[in-house]
Amino acid sequence: MIHHGNEPMVIDHIGFVVKRLDEGIEQWTSLFGYVPITEKVANTRQKVNVIFLAKKDSCLVKLIEPSDKRSPIYQFALKGGGLHHICFRCTNLAAGIERLRKKGMRVIAEPQPGEAFENEKIAFLYARPGLNIELIDTDKKAGRREIPDDLL
C-alpha cells in the first residue's frame, strides 16, 4: 500500500458508464473474463444503476447506467459512455478529502451515503485534466454475491 502523508490510498474500482448494464456485463464477461460479484443496485441520489464485476488478480470494475434522463451521466451514456472515474479507498474519508483538497483537487460531490456501498459515505473530487475521483473508506459492496473461488 502506498502512503501519502498519513492517508494510505488504494484503487478500489474503476467506474465505466454504459447505456445498459446487461450489454456492459456481456462485454466485460465475454471479452475480459469478469464476473458480476453483486446484484444490480439502484442509486437513487445519482439516478443510476450499478453492478460490480471482478476477475482474479485484477481491479474491480463498476458498471454504471443512467436510470432516467435526469441522471448526471445520461448524456455521457447516450454518446456511448466510457471511463467515468477511478475510486480510491482510504482509511478516513474526511482526512482523505482534506489531503486531496490541499493538493488542489476540487470536491464536486460532498460526502453522502452511497447505496452501492451499503450507504457508507462516498465523495467525488475532480483533478485536471479530466480525472474524476470517487473516494470511499469502506470495502462494503451492496448486494454482494457468493462467488466460487475458482472464478476469482
C-alpha positions in Angstrom: 0.0 0.0 0.0 1.3 3.4 -0.9 1.2 6.0 1.8 0.9 9.7 1.0 1.2 11.6 4.2 -0.8 9.7 6.9 -3.5 8.6 4.5 -3.0 5.4 2.5 -5.0 5.2 -0.7 -5.5 2.2 -3.0 -7.7 1.7 -6.1 -11.0 0.1 -5.1 -12.5 0.1 -8.6 -12.7 1.7 -12.0 -16.2 3.1 -13.0 -17.4 2.8 -16.6 -20.6 4.4 -17.9 -22.7 2.1 -20.2 -26.0 2.7 -21.9 -27.4 -0.6 -20.5 -26.0 -2.7 -17.7 -26.8 -6.0 -19.4 -24.8 -5.0 -22.5 -21.9 -3.9 -20.3 -21.9 -7.1 -18.3 -21.9 -9.1 -21.6 -19.0 -7.2 -22.9 -16.9 -7.4 -19.8 -17.6 -11.1 -19.3 -17.1 -12.2 -22.9 -14.1 -10.0 -23.7 -12.3 -9.8 -20.5 -13.5 -12.7 -18.3 -15.0 -10.6 -15.5 -17.9 -12.0 -13.4 -20.6 -10.0 -11.6 -20.0 -10.1 -7.8 -23.0 -8.0 -6.8 -26.6 -7.7 -7.8 -27.7 -4.6 -9.7 -28.1 -1.8 -7.2 -30.2 1.4 -7.7 -28.6 4.6 -6.6 -31.5 7.0 -6.3 -29.4 10.0 -5.4 -27.3 9.9 -8.6 -30.2 8.3 -10.6 -28.0 5.4 -11.8 -28.0 1.6 -11.5 -24.6 -0.1 -10.8 -23.1 -3.5 -10.6 -19.6 -4.6 -9.6 -17.6 -7.1 -11.6 -14.4 -8.9 -10.7 -11.7 -11.0 -12.1 -8.9 -12.9 -10.4 -5.8 -10.8 -9.8 -7.5 -7.7 -11.2 -9.1 -4.4 -10.2 -12.9 -4.3 -9.6 -15.0 -2.7 -12.3 -18.2 -0.8 -11.6 -20.6 -0.5 -14.5 -23.0 2.5 -14.3 -26.1 3.1 -16.3 -28.4 6.1 -16.0 -31.8 5.2 -14.5 -33.6 8.2 -16.0 -33.0 11.3 -18.2 -32.1 13.5 -15.1 -29.1 11.4 -14.3 -25.8 13.3 -14.4 -24.4 10.6 -16.7 -27.4 10.4 -19.1 -25.8 12.4 -21.9 -22.4 10.6 -21.5 -24.2 7.3 -21.8 -26.1 8.4 -24.9 -22.7 9.2 -26.5 -21.5 5.7 -25.8 -20.2 6.0 -22.2 -16.7 5.0 -21.2 -14.4 5.6 -18.3 -16.1 7.8 -15.7 -14.0 7.6 -12.5 -11.3 5.8 -10.5 -12.3 5.1 -7.0 -9.7 5.2 -4.3 -10.3 3.6 -0.8 -8.7 5.3 2.1 -8.9 4.7 5.9 -10.7 8.0 6.7 -12.9 9.8 4.2 -12.7 13.3 5.8 -8.9 13.1 6.1 -8.6 11.8 2.5 -10.8 14.6 1.2 -8.8 17.2 3.1 -5.5 15.9 1.8 -6.6 15.9 -1.8 -8.2 19.3 -1.4 -4.9 20.7 -0.2 -3.3 19.2 -3.3 -5.6 21.3 -5.5 -8.4 18.8 -6.2 -11.9 20.2 -6.2 -14.8 18.5 -4.3 -17.6 18.0 -6.8 -19.9 15.9 -4.5 -19.6 16.3 -0.8 -19.7 13.1 1.3 -23.1 11.4 1.1 -24.5 7.9 1.6 -23.6 5.6 -1.3 -26.2 3.0 -1.9 -23.7 0.7 -3.8 -21.6 0.7 -0.6 -24.4 -0.2 1.9 -24.9 3.6 2.5 -21.4 4.2 3.7 -20.3 7.7 2.8 -18.7 8.5 -0.7 -17.4 11.7 -2.2 -16.3 12.8 -5.7 -13.4 15.0 -6.5 -12.0 16.4 -9.7 -8.4 16.7 -10.8 -7.2 18.3 -14.0 -7.1 17.1 -16.7 -10.4 15.4 -16.7 -9.9 12.9 -13.8 -13.0 12.2 -11.7 -12.0 10.5 -8.4 -14.5 8.7 -6.1 -13.3 8.5 -2.6 -14.5 5.9 0.0 -13.3 4.4 3.2 -15.1 1.1 3.2 -14.8 -2.2 1.3 -18.6 -2.9 1.6 -20.5 -3.6 -1.6 -24.3 -3.7 -1.6 -25.9 -6.9 -2.9 -22.6 -8.9 -2.8 -23.0 -12.4 -4.2 -21.2 -15.6 -3.1 -18.8 -16.4 -5.9 -16.9 -19.7 -6.2 -13.1 -19.2 -5.6 -12.2 -20.7 -8.9 -14.0 -17.8 -10.7 -12.0 -15.2 -8.9 
